[in-house]
Amino acid sequence: MTAEPALDAPTVAEPSTATRETLEDYTLRFAPRSYRKWSTGVVAVSALGGIAYLADFAIGANIGISYGTTNALWGIAIFAVVIFATGLPLAYYAARYNIDLDLITRGSGFGYYGSVVTNVIFASFTFIFFALEGSIMAQGLKLGLHIPLALGYAVSTMVIFPLVIYGMKVLSTLQVWTTPLWLLLMVLPFVYLVVSHPDSVSSFFDYRGESGSSTDLGSMLLAAGVCLSLIAQIAEQIDYLRFMPPKTPENSRRWWTAVLLAGPGWVIFGAIKQVIGLFLAVYIIANVADGATVANEPVHQFLEIYRGFLPGWLAMTLAVVLVVISQVKINVTNAYSGSLAWTNSYTRLTRHYPGRLVFLGLNLVIALVLMEANMFDFLNTILGFYANCGMAWIVVVASDIVFNKYLLKISPKAPEFRRGMLYAVNPVGFVSMAVAAGVSILVFFGGLGSGIKPYSPLVAIVLALVLPPVLAIATKGRYYLRRTSDGIDLPMYDEHGNPSGAVLSCHVCRQDYERPDMTACETHDAAVCSLCLSTDKVSDHVLPENA
């Protein structure tokens, strides 16, 4: 069919709940050009604001205490390289085509329903880390305000809900305005230690942890495995990067700088925080009475260092302020991204949209239960197990983009996310992820012998890299697209390769949407939006015959 852009806004019915929700957060579809008014710098700072979390300090301290400084540093280095390499193609696709990781996953080897399982993996990431960050915040509230931990868990959960209701508009403002203070409070104690206690540097490198070993490949990989549980963080970065402005010759340098820093570049800041967390922990263990019992708790790390050069009351105040700011900055992102993931999964399976806020509440309740169960005491085990699932998903999608889309050209280079254009399940990505996750989890729990147990992260990465091109070749790429045309003659992209800003009207909900959201409805010789296709507004009979 030939569709003409809408020149004037038509008189339409009151938008549905789903439509009103997507005007704010675009849960089920791509972020349209008309909404993306932020500069590259604002988007980048907003995305990086989400990595203000203190879990990195706890992770760095935990792996250092377990495996020693040398093994921990090598593990952190392995983690940084893997995260950057796999995150780059995903971040590029999100910023270039203005879609979140769920929509990228659909068209990168998983299919329309096949990516539901990855949404569950991502939702799990958000509530696991919300619980971890909330636990750290509760520790700070107990230390500074004497609030019992159980009540602190509830407070750290409930304070997040109102901040997340309005999506990107509120989150971008929050992240931009709180970042300078957070940076100052975080960097100050590290600089103080290095300048006033230069011997702490040599003590740091000499520390051998509980294992007592200096250099051991198995310990390095076990440390890397814990760090790699953060691999799904790229999905949270993408929830901001999808609001990048169109890439043009005029803003190309700024655009690429923002994508690299706020996309895979988050891991640079994350690795630095892990090293600092380990550094502070080693200092506390060596110089503070009974320091070993609290060395892995960020609030105590900063409090002990602040006490070295500030009055006690001010040290306590700044430590609590740092903890609260850090945990609010990350947990608004955890809560927001988790609500998107749950909503996408539920709506896809049921064709019913109950509203994003329902799943925001669900995500917070699950996180609160984990906090009350004291997950902080089992941190290494939880993160080590989760890392296998997260790596399998992220690496499979990155492998499909790099190998199947660009090198082998089996997978369509332009991402596709619309129902009717995709098969329900594509075995290329779905099977690859299931095998990579399943085998690596088996290895992680010693099912294939204790000798290979430390190598579960490597198993997940290798299988997730190799299987997608193998299966794509074996299936000849037949399960990527159900059809090659969506039936609308208007171009999908503008002259610079950005998603088109041309506006069409959906004949079902009578709302206006930009070209990438629309598909031809052959039954009515009109266009229908992806939102109506994904909910119960549209029955299968309105789709083209070969969809």
Sequence and secondary structure as in RCSB ss.txt:
>XXXX:A:sequence
MTAEPALDAPTVAEPSTATRETLEDYTLRFAPRSYRKWSTGVVAVSALGGIAYLADFAIGANIGISYGTTNALWG
IAIFAVVIFATGLPLAYYAARYNIDLDLITRGSGFGYYGSVVTNVIFASFTFIFFALEGSIMAQGLKLGLHIPLA
LGYAVSTMVIFPLVIYGMKVLSTLQVWTTPLWLLLMVLPFVYLVVSHPDSVSSFFDYRGESGSSTDLGSMLLAAG
VCLSLIAQIAEQIDYLRFMPPKTPENSRRWWTAVLLAGPGWVIFGAIKQVIGLFLAVYIIANVADGATVANEPVH
QFLEIYRGFLPGWLAMTLAVVLVVISQVKINVTNAYSGSLAWTNSYTRLTRHYPGRLVFLGLNLVIALVLMEANM
FDFLNTILGFYANCGMAWIVVVASDIVFNKYLLKISPKAPEFRRGMLYAVNPVGFVSMAVAAGVSILVFFGGLGS
GIKPYSPLVAIVLALVLPPVLAIATKGRYYLRRTSDGIDLPMYDEHGNPSGAVLSCHVCRQDYERPDMTACETHD
AAVCSLCLSTDKVSDHVLPENA
>XXXX:A:secstr
      SS        HHHHHHHHS SSS   TTT    HHHHHHHHHHTT  SHHHHHHHHHHHHH HHHHHHH
HHHHHHHHHHHHHHHHHHHHHHT  HHHHHIIIII TTTTHHHHHHHHHHHHHHHHHHHHHHHHHHHHHH   HH
HHHHHHHHTTHHHHTTTHHHHHHHHHHHHHHHHHHHHHHHHHHHHH THHHHHHHH  TTTT S  HHHHHHHHH
HHGGGGGHHHHHHHHHTT     TTTHHHHHHHHHHHTTTHHHHHHHHHHHHHHHHHHHHHHSTTGGGTTT HHH
HHHHHHTTTS HHHHHHHHHHHHHHHHHHHHHHHHHHHHHHHHHHHHHHHS    HHHHHHHHHHHHHHHHHTTG
GGGHHHHHHHHHHHHHHHHHHHHHIIIIIIIIS  S SS    BTTB S  HHHHHHHHHHHHHHHHHHTTTT T
TTGGGHHHHHHHHHHHHHHHHHHHHTTTTS S S  S  S SB TTS B   EEE TTT  EEEGGGEEEETTTT
EEEEHHHHHSTTS GGGS TT 
